């Protein structure tokens, strides 16, 4: 297990404990590194790392779910090995206007549901879970986990849209935008609903 020394798009990773140190002798060469985030102590098999773009995602201001992976072959571990992480899923960012549910602004949104506007025009999935093989870069989905909609929960008190636009990131299975686009349905604290089409 390695942890980031600091938050950010670029960070140095260091071993969590001495037992996690990578030790190489002067004559050792030809290494293959695999890495993934978020780390799971239960993932003992690098060929079966749990991964998900969940159908239900709590709002935290950041994308929830997904799996970031990296791999690299090097002849030596000196100097530092650079790894570039990529999410195996897609990320969609929605920007909610402050007058989304209240024309005077400061709307309070409690839930958001995103699904194809015309279900028949979409044969894919927005949410899915399964396992990822770090050695081959292959994702094996659990068919029972497929869902054509994603729901975001903003908590019991909801989220006040105090900025002109509030970013809501979603982790999703890779998809092609269907004909007719997507339908976003929003509810406020009084469970009143409002919908709009996202093309």
C-alpha positions in Angstrom: 0.0 0.0 0.0 1.3 3.4 -1.0 -0.2 6.8 -0.1 -0.1 10.2 -1.6 2.2 12.7 0.2 -0.2 15.5 -0.8 -3.5 16.0 -2.5 -3.5 17.2 -6.1 -3.3 16.2 -9.7 0.3 15.3 -9.2 1.7 13.8 -6.0 4.5 11.6 -4.7 3.5 8.2 -3.4 5.3 6.7 -0.4 4.9 3.3 1.3 2.4 3.2 4.1 4.6 0.9 6.2 8.2 -0.5 6.0 6.6 -3.8 5.0 5.3 -2.1 1.8 8.7 -0.9 0.7 9.9 -2.1 -2.7 13.4 -3.5 -2.3 15.6 -4.0 -5.4 19.2 -5.1 -5.6 21.8 -3.6 -7.9 21.5 -6.5 -10.4 17.6 -6.4 -10.4 16.0 -5.1 -13.6 12.8 -5.2 -15.7 10.0 -4.4 -13.3 6.3 -4.1 -14.0 4.3 -1.8 -11.7 0.6 -1.9 -11.2 -1.4 0.6 -9.1 -5.0 1.4 -8.4 -7.1 3.9 -6.4 -9.1 3.8 -4.1 -7.0 1.1 -2.3 -8.8 -1.9 -0.8 -7.1 -4.2 1.7 -9.5 -6.9 0.6 -8.2 -6.9 -3.0 -5.7 -9.8 -2.9 -5.9 -10.6 -6.6 -4.6 -7.9 -9.0 -6.7 -9.7 -11.7 -10.0 -9.1 -9.9 -10.1 -5.6 -8.4 -13.6 -4.5 -7.5 -14.8 -1.5 -9.5 -18.1 0.3 -9.8 -19.9 3.3 -11.3 -22.7 3.0 -8.7 -26.4 3.6 -9.5 -26.7 5.6 -6.2 -24.1 8.2 -5.5 -24.0 10.5 -2.5 -23.1 14.1 -3.2 -19.7 15.1 -1.8 -18.5 17.7 -4.4 -16.3 15.1 -6.0 -16.9 12.1 -8.2 -18.0 9.0 -6.1 -17.0 5.6 -7.4 -14.8 4.6 -10.3 -11.4 3.0 -10.3 -8.2 4.8 -11.2 -5.5 2.5 -12.5 -1.9 2.8 -13.7 0.8 0.4 -15.0 4.3 0.8 -16.3 7.3 -1.3 -17.2 10.7 0.0 -16.3 14.3 -1.5 -16.3 15.2 0.0 -13.0 13.4 1.6 -10.0 15.9 4.4 -9.9 15.1 7.2 -10.5 11.5 7.5 -9.3 8.9 5.7 -11.4 6.2 7.9 -12.7 2.7 6.5 -13.0 -0.2 8.1 -14.9 -3.6 7.1 -13.4 -6.8 7.0 -15.5 -10.3 6.2 -14.5 -11.7 3.2 -16.2 -15.1 4.8 -16.1 -16.4 8.1 -17.5 -17.1 11.3 -15.5 -20.0 13.6 -16.4 -20.1 17.1 -14.8 -23.5 18.8 -14.5 -23.6 22.5 -13.6 -26.8 23.3 -11.8 -28.0 26.9 -11.9 -29.0 28.6 -8.7 -32.6 29.2 -10.0 -33.1 25.5 -10.9 -36.0 25.1 -8.5 -36.6 28.6 -7.3 -36.6 31.6 -9.7 -35.3 33.8 -6.9 -32.1 31.7 -6.7 -30.6 29.7 -3.8 -32.6 26.6 -4.9 -32.3 23.7 -2.6 -32.0 20.3 -4.4 -32.5 17.1 -2.5 -32.1 14.5 -5.2 -31.1 14.2 -8.8 -32.0 11.3 -11.1 -30.4 11.0 -14.6 -31.7 8.6 -17.2 -32.3 8.4 -21.0 -35.1 10.7 -22.1 -36.3 7.8 -24.3 -35.5 4.5 -22.8 -35.9 2.6 -26.2 -33.1 4.7 -27.7 -30.5 3.6 -25.1 -29.2 0.0 -25.0 -26.2 0.7 -22.7 -25.9 1.2 -19.0 -25.0 4.3 -17.0 -24.3 2.4 -13.8 -22.4 -1.0 -13.5 -20.1 -2.9 -11.2 -17.7 -5.7 -11.7 -14.0 -6.5 -11.5 -11.0 -5.1 -13.2 -7.8 -7.0 -14.3 -4.8 -4.8 -13.7 -2.6 -7.0 -15.8 -4.8 -6.9 -19.0 -6.8 -3.8 -18.5 -10.0 -5.8 -18.9 -13.2 -4.9 -17.0 -15.7 -7.8 -16.4 -19.1 -6.5 -15.5 -21.7 -8.1 -13.3 -24.8 -8.1 -15.6 -27.1 -7.9 -12.7 -25.6 -4.5 -11.7 -26.5 -2.7 -14.9 -28.8 0.3 -14.6 -29.9 2.9 -17.0 -30.2 5.6 -14.4 -28.1 7.2 -11.7 -29.4 8.9 -8.6 -27.6 11.5 -6.6 -28.6 12.1 -2.9 -27.8 15.5 -1.6 -28.6 14.6 2.0 -31.6 15.1 4.3 -31.3 18.9 4.2 -30.5 19.0 0.5 -27.9 21.2 -1.2 -28.4 25.0 -1.4 -27.3 26.2 -4.9 -25.7 29.4 -3.6 -23.3 29.9 -6.5 -24.4 30.9 -10.0 -23.6 27.3 -11.1 -22.8 24.4 -8.8 -20.8 21.5 -10.3 -22.1 18.0 -9.7 -19.7 15.3 -10.9 -21.0 11.8 -11.7 -19.1 8.6 -12.3 -20.7 6.6 -15.2 -20.1 3.7 -17.4 -18.8 4.8 -20.8 -21.8 5.6 -23.0 -23.0 7.1 -26.3 -25.5 9.9 -25.8 -28.8 8.5 -27.0 -31.2 10.2 -29.5 -33.3 12.5 -27.4 -30.6 13.0 -24.8 -31.0 12.4 -21.0 -33.7 13.5 -18.6 -32.7 15.0 -15.3 -35.3 15.0 -12.6 -34.7 17.1 -9.5 -36.6 17.2 -6.2 -36.6 19.9 -3.5 -37.0 19.5 0.3 -40.8 19.4 -0.1 -40.4 16.6 -2.7 -41.6 18.8 -5.5 -40.1 17.6 -8.8 -38.8 19.4 -11.9 -37.4 17.8 -15.0 -35.3 19.0 -17.9 -33.7 17.4 -21.0 -29.9 17.3 -21.3 -28.8 16.8 -24.9 
